[in-house]
């Protein structure tokens, strides 16, 4: 082990050497009933606490109508509660069997313990995780790019971010490694698609038809922030053919639904005017 780490272990080793482990073993046996009682009490506290918190968070979601924000707050609160209960449980168990927890922590020093156990990364995870949560950089359900990984935020913990990629891969990204977050779910989203008439001579006429067909789209759907913009002639970047570009600003999480609706209107309008589209 590295000498620096060893030097940080020395205060802990000094305190541990003063503990009579044989006596503690005897105390564990003699206090087994108290340990069971403490365990049962904390199991009850844990279950009741989770139940109450879930009810309060459900009420918060209903009142504020923000499921993503509610999910994010749920993660923060439940993680904080879990670690608090675990810490208190360990403290009561160790104190009950005679381990001088207070003296051990005070003698070794909290900083020395953290560094001696190689917990610099853990501290960085906690600090960066709290920063991300407090500043609202991410919410559960957001589509993001982190460390060149695209996916949907499934959970935000105090140590890691759980990201689900479109191919089903689950990524666990340590908070300390997050240097850049590209959040694709904040603000309005722009959807774009291309329509390619089979006959290039129909491009200009198709443009006029689509403008007429979509000029009332915004009034008929509150998910659209403006009437779609029709651009033609233009080059489809995928097929490199002369096409018509349709783009619109839409509400977050409604890109797919709005694209389906606009495509349906476009196709119906063009078919009614006997204009064929390429399918490739």
C-alpha positions in Angstrom: 0.0 0.0 0.0 1.2 3.5 -0.7 3.1 5.2 2.2 0.7 8.2 2.1 -2.3 5.9 2.6 -0.5 4.0 5.3 0.3 7.2 7.1 -3.4 8.1 7.1 -4.3 4.6 8.6 -2.0 5.1 11.6 -4.4 7.2 13.7 -7.1 4.5 13.1 -4.7 1.7 13.9 -3.7 3.4 17.1 -7.3 3.6 18.2 -8.2 0.1 17.1 -5.2 -1.3 19.0 -6.7 0.0 22.2 -9.9 -1.9 21.8 -10.3 -5.2 23.6 -11.8 -7.3 20.7 -12.1 -10.4 22.8 -14.3 -8.5 25.3 -16.3 -7.1 22.4 -17.0 -10.6 21.1 -18.3 -11.6 24.6 -20.4 -8.4 24.6 -21.9 -9.2 21.3 -23.1 -12.6 22.6 -24.3 -11.1 25.9 -26.1 -8.3 24.1 -27.6 -10.4 21.3 -31.2 -9.7 22.6 -30.6 -5.9 22.6 -29.1 -6.1 19.1 -32.1 -8.0 17.8 -34.4 -5.4 19.4 -32.4 -2.5 17.9 -32.5 -4.2 14.5 -36.3 -4.6 14.6 -36.8 -1.0 15.7 -34.8 0.3 12.8 -36.6 -2.0 10.3 -39.8 -0.5 11.5 -38.4 3.0 11.3 -37.1 2.4 7.8 -40.5 1.0 6.6 -42.6 3.7 8.2 -40.2 6.4 7.1 -40.3 5.2 3.5 -44.1 5.0 3.6 -44.5 8.5 4.9 -42.0 10.0 2.5 -43.6 8.2 -0.5 -47.0 9.6 0.5 -45.6 13.1 0.9 -43.8 12.9 -2.4 -46.9 11.6 -4.2 -48.8 14.6 -2.7 -46.1 16.9 -3.9 -46.3 15.5 -7.5 -50.1 15.9 -7.5 -49.9 19.5 -6.2 -47.1 20.6 -8.6 -47.8 18.4 -11.6 -44.2 17.8 -12.3 -43.5 14.1 -12.5 -39.8 14.5 -13.5 -39.1 17.0 -10.8 -41.0 14.7 -8.4 -38.9 11.7 -9.4 -35.7 13.6 -8.9 -36.7 14.9 -5.5 -37.7 11.3 -4.6 -34.2 10.0 -5.3 -32.6 12.8 -3.2 -34.9 12.3 -0.2 -34.9 8.5 -0.2 -31.1 8.3 -0.6 -30.6 10.8 2.2 -33.1 8.9 4.4 -31.4 5.5 3.6 -27.9 6.7 4.5 -29.1 8.4 7.7 -30.9 5.4 9.0 -27.9 3.1 8.2 -25.5 5.4 10.0 -27.7 5.7 13.1 -28.3 1.9 13.1 -24.5 1.2 13.0 -23.9 3.8 15.6 -26.4 2.3 18.0 -25.2 -1.3 17.4 -21.5 -0.5 17.9 -22.3 1.7 21.0 -24.4 -1.1 22.5 -21.6 -3.7 22.3 -19.1 -1.3 23.7 -17.2 0.0 20.7 -16.1 3.6 21.6 -17.4 5.1 18.4 -17.2 8.7 19.5 -13.6 8.3 20.8 -12.6 6.4 17.6 -13.9 9.1 15.3 -12.6 11.9 17.5 -9.2 10.3 17.9 -8.6 9.4 14.3 -10.3 12.5 12.8 -13.0 12.4 10.2 -10.7 13.7 7.5 -8.0 11.1 8.3 -10.6 8.3 8.1 -11.9 9.5 4.8 -8.4 9.8 3.2 -7.1 6.7 4.9 -9.8 4.6 3.4 -9.1 6.0 0.0 -12.5 7.7 0.0 -11.4 10.8 -2.0 -13.5 9.5 -4.9 -16.5 9.0 -2.7 -16.3 12.5 -1.4 -16.0 13.9 -4.9 -19.0 11.8 -5.9 -21.1 13.2 -3.1 -20.1 16.9 -3.7 -20.5 16.7 -7.5 -23.8 14.8 -7.1 -25.2 17.4 -4.7 -24.1 20.1 -7.1 -25.9 18.5 -10.1 -29.1 18.0 -8.0 -29.2 21.5 -6.4 -28.5 23.3 -9.7 -31.1 21.2 -11.5 -28.8 20.1 -14.3 -30.6 16.7 -14.6 -34.0 15.3 -13.9 -35.2 11.7 -13.9 -36.5 11.0 -17.4 -34.3 13.6 -19.3 -32.7 12.6 -22.5 -29.0 13.5 -22.1 -25.4 13.0 -23.3 -22.8 12.4 -20.6 -19.3 11.4 -21.4 -20.3 10.8 -25.0 -23.0 8.4 -23.8 -26.5 9.1 -25.0 -29.4 7.8 -22.9 -32.3 8.5 -20.6 -31.7 9.4 -17.0 -33.3 6.5 -14.9 -31.9 7.5 -11.5 -29.7 10.2 -9.9 -27.9 9.0 -6.8 -25.4 10.7 -4.5 -22.6 8.6 -6.0 -23.7 7.7 -9.6 -26.1 8.6 -12.4 -27.9 5.6 -14.0 -28.3 6.1 -17.7 -30.3 3.8 -20.0 -29.2 3.8 -23.6 -31.5 3.2 -26.5 -30.0 -0.2 -27.2 -30.9 -1.4 -23.6 -27.4 -0.9 -22.1 -27.5 0.5 -18.6 -24.6 2.8 -17.7 -23.6 3.8 -14.2 -21.6 7.0 -14.4 -19.7 8.2 -11.2 -20.6 11.7 -10.4 -17.0 12.8 -10.1 -16.4 11.9 -13.8 -19.2 14.1 -15.0 -17.5 17.1 -16.6 -20.0 18.0 -19.4 -23.8 17.3 -19.5 -25.8 17.9 -22.7 -29.4 17.9 -21.6 -31.7 17.5 -24.6 -34.9 17.8 -22.5 -34.6 21.3 -21.3 -36.3 24.0 -23.3 -38.3 23.5 -26.5 -37.3 20.8 -29.0 -37.1 21.1 -32.8 -38.3 18.2 -34.9 -37.3 18.0 -38.6 -38.2 15.6 -41.4 -37.9 15.5 -45.1 -40.4 14.6 -47.9 -39.1 13.7 -51.3 -41.6 13.8 -54.3 -41.0 11.1 -56.8 -41.1 13.8 -59.5 -38.7 16.6 -58.8 -41.0 18.9 -60.8 -43.6 18.6 -58.0 -41.3 20.1 -55.3 -42.5 23.7 -55.6 -46.2 22.7 -55.9 -45.8 20.4 -52.9 -44.3 23.2 -50.9 -47.5 25.3 -51.5 -49.7 22.4 -50.7 -48.0 21.7 -47.4 -48.0 25.4 -46.3 -51.8 25.4 -46.8 -52.2 22.0 -45.0 -50.1 23.0 -42.0 -51.0 26.7 -41.6 -53.4 25.9 -38.7 -51.4 23.2 -37.1 -50.4 25.3 -34.1 -54.0 26.4 -33.4 -55.1 22.8 -33.4 -52.3 21.5 -31.1 -51.0 23.2 -27.9 -47.9 21.0 -28.1 -46.6 23.0 -31.1 -45.0 26.4 -30.4 -45.3 27.7 -34.0 -46.7 26.7 -37.3 -44.3 24.3 -39.1 -41.7 25.9 -41.4 -41.7 24.5 -45.0 -38.4 24.9 -46.8 -38.0 23.8 -50.5 -36.2 23.0 -52.5 -33.5 21.6 -50.2 -31.2 18.6 -50.1 -32.1 15.7 -47.8 -28.8 15.0 -45.9 -29.5 11.3 -45.8 -30.5 10.6 -49.5 -28.9 13.7 -51.0 -32.0 14.2 -53.1 -34.0 17.4 -53.7 -36.7 17.4 -51.1 -39.0 19.4 -48.9 -37.9 20.1 -45.3 -40.5 20.4 -42.6 -39.5 21.7 -39.1 -41.3 22.8 -36.0 -40.8 23.8 -32.4 -42.6 21.4 -30.0 -43.0 20.7 -26.3 -40.5 18.4 -24.7 -41.4 14.7 -24.7 -43.9 15.1 -27.6 -41.4 15.0 -30.5 -42.5 11.6 -31.7 -46.3 12.3 -31.3 -46.1 15.6 -33.1 -43.9 14.2 -35.9 -46.5 11.4 -36.5 -49.3 14.0 -36.6 -47.5 16.3 -39.0 -46.4 13.5 -41.3 -49.9 12.2 -41.5 -51.3 15.6 -42.5 -48.5 16.1 -45.1 -49.0 12.7 -46.7 -52.8 13.1 -46.8 -52.5 16.6 -48.4 -50.1 15.4 -51.1 -52.0 12.2 -51.8 -55.1 14.3 -52.3 -53.3 16.3 -55.0 -52.0 13.1 -56.6 -48.3 13.7 -55.7 -46.3 10.6 -55.1 -43.5 10.4 -52.6 -40.3 8.3 -52.6 -40.3 5.7 -49.9 -36.5 5.2 -49.9 
